[in-house]
Amino acid sequence: MSLVTFSLFTVAGSGLWNSLLIGLGALLGTQFELVNQYSSVLNYIVYAVIAGIIIWLIVRRLRRGSTSTRP
């Protein structure tokens, strides 16, 4: 991928992400306590998903390694 294409995709993605965060911040800014209450739950969900993906990748790698050594 060329540097120009990469830069365009990066700027576009960053612009969308920042627009989303700014919009949500404007909508939820007055309800900080509610956002703070649910953010810890969301953190645990994200951690669980990341751990699940890592475990799945390890298991997949181990299964591929064990099948390639069989005759």
GUBALO-624646 format. One record per residue: residue number from 0; residue in three letters; z negated, y, x negated of N, C-alpha, C, CB in turn. Coordinates in steps of 0.05 Angstrom, whole numbers, plus 32768, in hexadecimal, padded with zeros to 4 digits. Each point is the difference from the previous one (the first is absolute). Glycine has a CB too. Layout:
// GUBALO-624646
LOLO    i   aa  n_zz  n_yy  n_xx  ca_zz  ca_yy  ca_xx  c_zz  c_yy  c_xx  cb_zz  cb_yy  cb_xx
LOLO  NUM  ALA     Z     Y     X      Z      Y      X     Z     Y     X      Z      Y      X
...
END
This chain:
// GUBALO-624646
LOLO    i   aa  n_zz  n_yy  n_xx  ca_zz  ca_yy  ca_xx  c_zz  c_yy  c_xx  cb_zz  cb_yy  cb_xx
LOLO    0  MET  8000  7FE9  7FEF   8000   8017   8011  8000  8019  7FEE   7FE7   7FE7   8025
LOLO    1  SER  802A  802B  7FE2   8002   8018   7FEF  7FE7  8012  8005   8033   7FFE   8001
LOLO    2  LEU  7FC9  8014  7FEC   7FE9   8012   8002  8003  8013  8018   7FFB   7FFE   7FCE
LOLO    3  VAL  801D  800B  8038   8004   8012   8017  7FFA  7FF2  801A   8024   8018   7FE6
LOLO    4  THR  7FE6  7FCF  801D   7FFA   7FF1   8019  7FE2  7FFB  8003   802D   7FEA   7FFD
LOLO    5  PHE  7FC7  800D  7FED   7FE3   7FFB   8000  7FF1  801A  8008   8006   7FDC   7FDD
LOLO    6  SER  8001  803A  8017   7FF3   8019   8006  8003  8009  801D   8008   800D   7FD0
LOLO    7  LEU  8010  7FEF  803B   8005   8007   801C  7FEF  7FEF  8012   802F   800E   7FF5
LOLO    8  PHE  7FD0  7FD8  8006   7FF0   7FEE   8011  7FE2  8007  7FFD   8022   7FDC   7FFB
LOLO    9  THR  7FD5  802B  7FED   7FE4   8007   7FFC  7FF9  8019  800F   8002   7FEA   7FD3
LOLO   10  VAL  800F  802A  802B   7FFB   801A   800E  8000  7FFB  801E   8015   801A   7FDA
LOLO   11  ALA  7FFE  7FD7  8030   8002   7FFB   801D  7FE7  7FF0  8009   8032   8000   7FFE
LOLO   12  GLY  7FC6  7FEC  7FF4   7FE8   7FF0   8008  7FE7  8010  7FFE   8017   7FD8   7FF0
LOLO   13  SER  7FE6  8038  7FFB   7FE8   8011   7FFD  7FFF  8015  8016   8001   7FF8   7FCF
LOLO   14  GLY  8016  8013  8038   8001   8014   8015  7FF8  7FF5  801B   8024   8017   7FE7
LOLO   15  LEU  7FE6  7FD1  801F   7FF8   7FF3   801A  7FE3  7FF9  8000   802E   7FEE   8004
LOLO   16  TRP  7FC8  8007  7FE7   7FE4   7FF8   7FFF  7FEE  8019  8002   800C   7FD8   7FE4
LOLO   17  ASN  7FFA  803D  800D   7FEF   8018   8001  8002  800D  801B   8007   8006   7FCF
LOLO   18  SER  8010  7FFA  803E   8003   800B   801B  7FEF  7FF1  8013   802E   800F   7FF6
LOLO   19  LEU  7FD1  7FD7  8008   7FF0   7FEF   8012  7FE2  8007  7FFB   8023   7FDB   8000
LOLO   20  LEU  7FD5  8026  7FE8   7FE4   8006   7FFA  7FF8  801C  8009   8002   7FE1   7FD9
LOLO   21  ILE  800F  8032  8023   7FFA   801C   8009  7FFE  8001  801E   8017   8012   7FD8
LOLO   22  GLY  7FFC  7FE0  8036   8000   8000   801D  7FE7  7FF2  800B   8031   8000   8000
LOLO   23  LEU  7FC8  7FE9  7FF5   7FE7   7FF3   8009  7FE7  8010  7FF9   8017   7FD4   7FFA
LOLO   24  GLY  7FE9  803A  7FF0   7FEA   8011   7FF9  7FFD  8017  8014   8006   7FF4   7FD0
LOLO   25  ALA  8010  8017  8038   7FFF   8016   8014  7FF6  7FF6  801B   8025   8017   7FE7
LOLO   26  LEU  7FE4  7FD1  8020   7FF7   7FF5   801A  7FE3  7FF7  8000   802F   7FF2   8008
LOLO   27  LEU  7FC9  8002  7FE3   7FE5   7FF4   7FFF  7FEB  8011  7FF1   8017   7FD4   8002
LOLO   28  GLY  7FF1  8043  7FF4   7FEE   8011   7FF0  7FE6  8007  800D   8028   8011   7FEC
LOLO   29  THR  7FD8  7FF3  802F   7FE8   8007   800E  7FEE  7FE8  8006   8018   8027   8013
LOLO   30  GLN  7FF2  7FC1  7FE9   7FF1   7FE8   8006  7FFA  7FF0  7FE7   8015   7FFE   802D
LOLO   31  PHE  7FE0  8010  7FBF   7FFB   7FF4   7FE6  7FED  7FE8  8002   8007   802D   7FEB
LOLO   32  GLU  7FE4  7FD5  8026   7FED   7FEB   8002  800D  7FE6  800B   7FDC   8022   8008
LOLO   33  LEU  8036  7FE1  800B   800D   7FE8   800B  8012  7FF3  7FEA   7FFF   8015   802E
LOLO   34  VAL  8010  7FFC  7FC4   8011   7FF6   7FEB  7FF0  7FF2  7FEA   8021   8025   8009
LOLO   35  ASN  7FC9  7FE7  7FEF   7FEE   7FF5   7FEC  7FF4  7FE6  8009   7FF6   802E   7FF0
LOLO   36  GLN  8004  7FCF  8029   7FF4   7FE8   800B  8014  7FE8  7FFD   7FE4   801B   8020
LOLO   37  TYR  8035  7FEA  7FE7   8013   7FEA   8000  800E  7FFC  7FE5   8007   8009   8030
LOLO   38  SER  7FF7  800A  7FBE   800D   7FFD   7FE6  7FF4  7FEA  7FEF   800B   8030   8001
LOLO   39  SER  7FDB  7FCB  8002   7FF4   7FEA   7FF0  800A  7FE5  800B   7FD8   801C   7FF7
LOLO   40  VAL  802B  7FE2  8023   800B   7FE7   800C  801D  7FFC  7FF6   7FE2   8005   8029
LOLO   41  LEU  802E  8010  7FD7   801B   7FFE   7FF6  8001  7FF8  7FE3   800E   8023   8022
LOLO   42  ASN  7FE0  7FE8  7FCE   7FFE   7FF8   7FE4  7FFD  7FE2  7FFD   7FED   802D   7FF4
LOLO   43  TYR  8000  7FC8  801B   7FFB   7FE3   7FFE  8018  7FF0  8009   7FD0   8008   8008
LOLO   44  ILE  803E  8001  800C   8019   7FF2   8009  8015  8001  7FEA   7FF6   800C   8030
LOLO   45  VAL  800D  800A  7FC4   8014   8003   7FEA  7FF8  7FEE  7FE8   800B   802F   800E
LOLO   46  TYR  7FDB  7FD0  7FEB   7FF7   7FEF   7FEB  8005  7FE3  8006   7FDD   8022   7FF4
LOLO   47  ALA  801E  7FD6  8025   8005   7FE4   8008  801D  7FF9  7FFF   7FD8   8002   801D
LOLO   48  VAL  803A  8010  7FEB   801C   7FFA   7FFF  800A  7FFE  7FE3   8006   8019   802C
LOLO   49  ILE  7FF0  7FF8  7FC3   8008   7FFF   7FE4  7FF6  7FE6  7FF3   7FFE   8032   7FFD
LOLO   50  ALA  7FE9  7FC6  8009   7FF5   7FE7   7FF6  8010  7FE8  800A   7FD3   8015   7FFD
LOLO   51  GLY  8035  7FEC  801D   8010   7FEA   800B  801B  7FFE  7FF3   7FE9   8007   802B
LOLO   52  ILE  8024  800F  7FCF   801A   7FFF   7FF3  7FFD  7FF5  7FE4   800F   8028   801B
LOLO   53  ILE  7FDC  7FE1  7FD6   7FFC   7FF6   7FE5  7FFB  7FE2  8001   7FED   802C   7FF2
LOLO   54  ILE  8002  7FCA  8020   7FFB   7FE3   8002  801A  7FF1  8007   7FD0   800A   800E
LOLO   55  TRP  803F  8001  8005   801A   7FF3   8007  8012  7FFE  7FE8   7FFB   8011   802F
LOLO   56  LEU  8007  8005  7FC1   8012   8000   7FE9  7FF6  7FEB  7FEB   800A   8030   8008
LOLO   57  ILE  7FDC  7FCE  7FF4   7FF5   7FEC   7FED  8006  7FE4  8009   7FDC   8020   7FF4
LOLO   58  VAL  801F  7FDA  8026   8005   7FE6   800B  801E  7FF9  7FFE   7FD9   8005   801F
LOLO   59  ARG  8038  800E  7FE7   801D   7FFB   7FFE  8008  7FFB  7FE4   8007   801D   8027
LOLO   60  ARG  7FEE  7FF1  7FC6   8006   7FFC   7FE4  7FF7  7FE5  7FF6   7FFD   8032   7FF9
LOLO   61  LEU  7FEB  7FC6  800F   7FF5   7FE6   7FF8  8011  7FE9  800C   7FD2   8015   7FFD
LOLO   62  ARG  8036  7FEE  801C   8010   7FEB   800D  801C  7FFE  7FF2   7FE7   8008   802B
LOLO   63  ARG  8025  800E  7FCE   801A   7FFF   7FF3  7FFD  7FF4  7FE4   800F   8028   801A
LOLO   64  GLY  7FDB  7FDE  7FD8   7FFC   7FF4   7FE6  7FFB  7FE3  8001   7FEE   802B   7FF2
LOLO   65  SER  8003  7FCB  8022   7FFB   7FE3   8002  8018  7FF0  8008   7FD0   800C   800B
LOLO   66  THR  8042  8000  8005   8017   7FF1   8008  8016  7FFF  7FEB   7FF6   800D   802E
LOLO   67  SER  800A  8006  7FC0   8014   8000   7FEB  7FFA  7FEC  7FE9   8009   8030   800B
LOLO   68  THR  7FDE  7FC6  7FF3   7FF9   7FED   7FEB  8004  7FE4  8009   7FDF   8020   7FEF
LOLO   69  ARG  8027  7FDB  802A   8004   7FE5   800A  801D  7FF7  7FFA   7FDE   8007   8024
LOLO   70  PRO  8026  7FDF  7FD6   801B   7FF6   7FF9  8012  7FFF  8018   7FEC   7FE6   7FDC
END
